[in-house]
Amino acid sequence: MSKRIGVGLMAAIIASCATWASAQSEGNLRHSISVDKFENRSGWRGQWDLGDAWGTIMTDILQSSGRFIVLGESDMRGAAMREQDLATSGRTAGGRMAPETGQMTPAQLLVKGAITHVERSAGGEGGGVNFRGIRVGGSRERTEINATIYLVDTRTGQVKASTSVTGEAGQRRGRFGYSGAALGGLRGDMDAFRRDNVGQAVEDAVSQAVDFLIDQLAGVPWQGSVVQVAGDRIFINRGTREGVAEGQEFNVGSSTDIVDPDTGEILDTFVETVGVIKAVQVRERLTICEAPEGVTIEAGMTVQPR
């Protein structure tokens, strides 16, 4: 009897996980996000650059979560802009494959922060082996890393949320883990880093941080725009990249920004809804919608989740 109960419970857990994973990949409206390099204020120095490690792992885990449009780190985007500048200088061959300026996806959200403390102390069980003077595997050494995370709205520059996380070697308390094949910019090989206690503590802390960022999405407004109306077809500038799924419905209407006359800041945006549109054909960055008869939709109107 206990075996049958155990099998049934395991089947339910597997089904629940499959449903949750499916929900992550489709129908979750996404925001673009970029990770700025984290400062290492802990005073810890070792074989790897902790700031580089943190940014690379966080970028990868954000991508694997399926909840964001993940842009390259600041150095990656800088390299892309240099390639665009080179292409426009006339010193490279032209053609359709040349990178164009004005096409980079802007980051709506920015993740910034600092690694504040690293503690490595003897104790615990297990053995492991030494790899070039660094203990790999085992658990004789307890390693803990602390970091402070800030989520910044790039439109206003304001910090929308912040938290502190503590990662420990041998722990995995977030929903997502690192899945990349290599850590760009790090000295040493990836396999050794992931087995090292500091690497494990970084991955645990970053995974918790990504869970925190996902939890903040409910408070980040999502919207798009009607870019064209052709008969009964309404084109909006959001698609599978932003998490739009066929059959989703959106409120559409004219928006008005309320601007502070003293600072020029947008205090709030009000949308006067004129109707509901439904996604019938979804492409990467564009969705074709349809609206009920009698509803007048115009280009420039604002689209929001229903």
C-alpha positions as CSV (number, residue, x, y, z in Angstrom):
1,M,0.0,0.0,0.0
2,S,2.7,2.5,0.9
3,K,4.5,1.8,-2.4
4,R,1.3,2.5,-4.4
5,I,0.8,5.8,-2.4
6,G,4.4,6.7,-3.1
7,V,4.2,6.1,-6.8
8,G,0.9,8.0,-7.0
9,L,2.4,10.9,-5.1
10,M,5.5,10.9,-7.4
11,A,3.3,10.9,-10.5
12,A,1.3,13.9,-9.2
13,I,4.6,15.7,-8.5
14,I,5.9,15.0,-12.0
15,A,2.6,16.1,-13.5
16,S,2.6,19.3,-11.5
17,C,6.2,20.1,-12.5
18,A,5.4,19.5,-16.1
19,T,2.4,21.8,-16.0
20,W,4.5,24.5,-14.2
21,A,7.3,24.2,-16.7
22,S,4.9,24.5,-19.6
23,A,3.4,27.6,-18.1
24,Q,6.9,29.1,-17.9
25,S,7.6,28.7,-21.6
26,E,4.3,30.0,-22.9
27,G,1.8,32.7,-21.9
28,N,3.9,34.5,-19.4
29,L,4.3,38.1,-20.4
30,R,8.0,39.0,-20.3
31,H,10.1,42.1,-19.7
32,S,13.6,42.7,-21.1
33,I,16.3,42.6,-18.5
34,S,20.1,43.0,-18.3
35,V,22.6,42.3,-15.6
36,D,25.2,44.8,-14.7
37,K,28.5,43.6,-13.3
38,F,28.4,43.0,-9.6
39,E,31.0,44.6,-7.4
40,N,33.0,42.4,-5.2
41,R,33.1,44.2,-1.8
42,S,33.8,41.1,0.2
43,G,37.6,41.4,0.1
44,W,37.8,37.8,-1.1
45,R,40.3,37.1,-3.8
46,G,40.8,33.8,-5.5
47,Q,41.3,32.0,-8.8
48,W,38.1,33.4,-10.3
49,D,36.6,36.9,-10.5
50,L,33.5,36.8,-8.4
51,G,31.8,39.7,-10.2
52,D,32.3,38.1,-13.6
53,A,31.1,34.7,-12.2
54,W,28.0,36.2,-10.6
55,G,26.9,38.2,-13.8
56,T,27.5,35.2,-16.1
57,I,25.6,32.7,-13.9
58,M,22.7,35.2,-13.3
59,T,22.3,35.9,-17.0
60,D,22.2,32.2,-17.7
61,I,19.7,31.4,-14.9
62,L,17.4,34.3,-15.9
63,Q,17.4,32.9,-19.5
64,S,16.7,29.3,-18.3
65,S,13.7,30.6,-16.2
66,G,11.8,31.6,-19.3
67,R,10.3,34.6,-17.6
68,F,12.4,37.4,-19.1
69,I,13.8,38.7,-22.4
70,V,17.4,38.4,-21.4
71,L,19.9,40.8,-22.9
72,G,23.7,40.5,-22.8
73,E,25.6,41.9,-19.9
74,S,26.9,45.4,-20.2
75,D,30.2,44.3,-21.7
76,M,28.5,42.2,-24.3
77,R,26.2,45.0,-25.3
78,G,29.2,47.3,-25.5
79,A,31.0,44.9,-27.8
80,A,27.9,44.7,-30.0
81,M,27.8,48.5,-30.2
82,R,31.4,48.6,-31.2
83,E,30.7,46.2,-34.1
84,Q,27.8,48.4,-35.2
85,D,30.1,51.4,-35.2
86,L,32.7,49.5,-37.2
87,A,30.1,48.5,-39.7
88,T,29.0,52.1,-40.2
89,S,32.6,53.4,-40.5
90,G,32.9,52.0,-44.1
91,R,35.8,49.8,-43.2
92,T,33.9,46.6,-43.4
93,A,31.9,44.9,-46.2
94,G,28.3,46.0,-46.3
95,G,25.2,44.0,-47.1
96,R,22.3,42.6,-45.2
97,M,24.5,40.7,-42.7
98,A,26.2,43.9,-41.4
99,P,24.9,45.0,-37.9
100,E,22.7,48.0,-38.0
101,T,22.4,50.8,-35.4
102,G,19.1,51.5,-33.8
103,Q,18.0,47.9,-33.6
104,M,19.2,46.8,-30.1
105,T,16.5,45.8,-27.7
106,P,16.4,48.2,-24.8
107,A,16.4,46.9,-21.2
108,Q,13.3,47.7,-19.3
109,L,14.8,46.3,-16.1
110,L,18.4,46.3,-14.8
111,V,19.9,44.0,-12.1
112,K,22.7,45.5,-10.1
113,G,24.3,44.7,-6.8
114,A,27.3,43.8,-4.8
115,I,28.9,40.7,-3.2
116,T,29.3,41.8,0.4
117,H,30.8,38.8,2.2
118,V,32.5,35.5,1.6
119,E,33.1,33.1,4.5
120,R,35.1,29.9,4.3
121,S,35.5,27.9,7.5
122,A,36.6,24.4,8.3
123,G,34.0,21.9,9.5
124,G,31.5,19.4,8.4
125,E,31.8,15.9,6.9
126,G,33.1,14.4,3.7
127,G,36.4,14.5,1.9
128,G,36.9,15.5,-1.7
129,V,40.2,16.2,-3.5
130,N,42.5,19.1,-4.0
131,F,42.6,20.7,-7.4
132,R,45.6,23.0,-7.9
133,G,45.5,24.0,-4.3
134,I,41.7,24.5,-4.2
135,R,39.5,21.9,-2.6
136,V,37.1,20.3,-5.1
137,G,34.0,18.5,-3.9
138,G,33.6,17.2,-0.4
139,S,32.2,19.3,2.5
140,R,35.0,19.8,5.0
141,E,35.0,23.5,4.3
142,R,31.8,25.4,4.9
143,T,31.5,28.3,2.4
144,E,28.9,31.1,2.5
145,I,28.4,34.1,0.2
146,N,26.3,37.1,0.8
147,A,25.1,39.6,-1.8
148,T,22.7,42.5,-2.1
149,I,20.5,42.7,-5.2
150,Y,18.8,45.8,-6.8
151,L,16.1,45.7,-9.5
152,V,16.1,49.0,-11.3
153,D,13.5,50.5,-13.6
154,T,15.6,51.8,-16.5
155,R,12.9,54.3,-17.6
156,T,13.0,56.2,-14.3
157,G,16.3,55.0,-12.8
158,Q,14.5,54.1,-9.6
159,V,15.1,51.0,-7.5
160,K,11.9,49.0,-7.7
161,A,13.0,46.3,-5.2
162,S,16.0,45.1,-3.3
163,T,16.9,42.1,-1.2
164,S,19.9,40.3,0.3
165,V,20.6,36.6,-0.4
166,T,22.9,34.1,1.2
167,G,24.3,31.2,-0.7
168,E,25.9,28.1,0.8
169,A,28.0,25.4,-0.8
170,G,26.0,22.2,-1.2
171,Q,22.7,23.9,-1.1
172,R,20.2,24.6,-4.0
173,R,17.2,26.6,-2.7
174,G,16.1,28.4,-5.9
175,R,14.0,26.9,-8.7
176,F,16.6,27.2,-11.4
177,G,20.3,26.3,-11.8
178,Y,23.2,27.2,-14.1
179,S,23.0,25.3,-17.4
180,G,25.7,27.0,-19.5
181,A,28.7,25.2,-21.0
182,A,31.3,27.9,-20.1
183,L,31.8,30.9,-18.0
184,G,32.9,33.7,-20.3
185,G,35.6,35.9,-18.8
186,L,36.6,33.6,-16.0
187,R,40.0,32.2,-15.4
188,G,40.2,28.4,-14.9
189,D,37.8,25.8,-16.2
190,M,34.1,25.7,-15.6
191,D,33.9,22.2,-14.2
192,A,36.4,23.0,-11.4
193,F,34.5,26.2,-10.6
194,R,31.2,24.5,-10.3
195,R,32.7,21.8,-8.0
196,D,34.5,24.4,-5.9
197,N,32.7,25.5,-2.7
198,V,32.7,29.2,-3.7
199,G,31.2,28.3,-7.1
200,Q,28.5,26.2,-5.4
201,A,27.7,29.1,-3.0
202,V,27.5,31.6,-5.9
203,E,25.0,29.4,-7.8
204,D,22.8,28.9,-4.8
205,A,22.7,32.6,-4.1
206,V,22.0,33.6,-7.7
207,S,19.2,31.0,-8.0
208,Q,17.5,32.5,-4.9
209,A,18.0,36.0,-6.4
210,V,16.3,35.0,-9.6
211,D,13.3,33.6,-7.7
212,F,13.1,37.0,-6.0
213,L,13.2,38.9,-9.3
214,I,10.5,36.6,-10.7
215,D,8.3,37.4,-7.7
216,Q,8.6,41.2,-8.5
217,L,7.1,40.9,-12.0
218,A,3.6,41.2,-10.7
219,G,4.4,44.8,-9.8
220,V,6.0,45.7,-13.2
221,P,3.4,47.0,-15.7
222,W,3.4,45.2,-19.1
223,Q,2.1,46.9,-22.2
224,G,2.4,47.1,-25.9
225,S,1.1,49.2,-28.8
226,V,-1.1,48.8,-31.9
227,V,1.3,49.4,-34.8
228,Q,-1.1,48.8,-37.7
229,V,-4.7,48.1,-38.4
230,A,-5.6,46.4,-41.7
231,G,-9.3,45.6,-42.0
232,D,-10.2,43.2,-39.2
233,R,-6.5,42.4,-38.4
234,I,-4.8,44.4,-35.6
235,F,-1.0,44.2,-35.4
236,I,0.6,44.7,-32.0
237,N,4.4,45.0,-31.3
238,R,4.6,42.1,-28.9
239,G,5.1,38.4,-29.8
240,T,6.5,35.1,-28.6
241,R,9.6,36.9,-27.4
242,E,7.5,38.8,-24.9
243,G,5.6,35.6,-23.9
244,V,2.4,36.3,-25.9
245,A,0.5,33.1,-26.7
246,E,-2.3,32.4,-29.2
247,G,-5.7,32.9,-27.7
248,Q,-4.6,35.5,-25.1
249,E,-6.8,38.5,-24.7
250,F,-5.8,42.1,-24.2
251,N,-7.5,45.4,-23.3
252,V,-6.8,48.1,-25.9
253,G,-7.5,51.8,-25.7
254,S,-6.1,55.4,-25.7
255,S,-3.5,56.2,-23.0
256,T,-2.8,59.5,-21.3
257,D,0.4,60.2,-19.3
258,I,0.0,62.4,-16.2
259,V,3.2,64.5,-16.0
260,D,4.6,66.2,-13.0
261,P,5.0,69.9,-14.1
262,D,7.9,70.4,-11.5
263,T,10.1,67.4,-12.4
264,G,8.8,66.3,-15.8
265,E,8.4,62.8,-14.5
266,I,5.4,60.6,-15.6
267,L,3.4,60.2,-12.5
268,D,1.0,57.6,-13.9
269,T,-0.6,56.4,-17.2
270,F,-4.3,56.0,-17.6
271,V,-5.8,53.8,-20.4
272,E,-9.3,54.4,-21.5
273,T,-10.3,50.9,-22.7
274,V,-12.4,50.8,-25.9
275,G,-12.4,47.0,-26.3
276,V,-10.8,43.6,-26.1
277,I,-8.6,42.0,-28.7
278,K,-7.6,38.4,-29.1
279,A,-4.3,37.0,-30.3
280,V,-4.9,34.8,-33.4
281,Q,-1.4,34.6,-34.9
282,V,1.8,35.1,-32.9
283,R,5.2,35.6,-34.4
284,E,8.5,36.4,-32.6
285,R,8.0,40.1,-32.2
286,L,4.6,40.7,-33.7
287,T,1.1,39.5,-33.0
288,I,-2.0,39.6,-35.2
289,C,-5.1,40.1,-33.2
290,E,-8.8,40.3,-34.0
291,A,-11.5,42.5,-32.3
292,P,-15.3,42.1,-31.9
293,E,-17.4,43.8,-34.5
294,G,-18.3,47.4,-33.7
295,V,-15.0,48.2,-31.8
296,T,-12.8,50.8,-33.5
297,I,-9.1,50.2,-33.0
298,E,-6.5,52.7,-34.2
299,A,-2.7,52.6,-34.6
300,G,-0.9,54.0,-31.6
301,M,-3.4,52.7,-29.0
302,T,-2.1,51.0,-25.9
303,V,-2.4,47.2,-25.3
304,Q,-2.4,45.8,-21.8
305,P,-3.1,42.3,-20.3
306,R,-6.7,41.7,-19.6
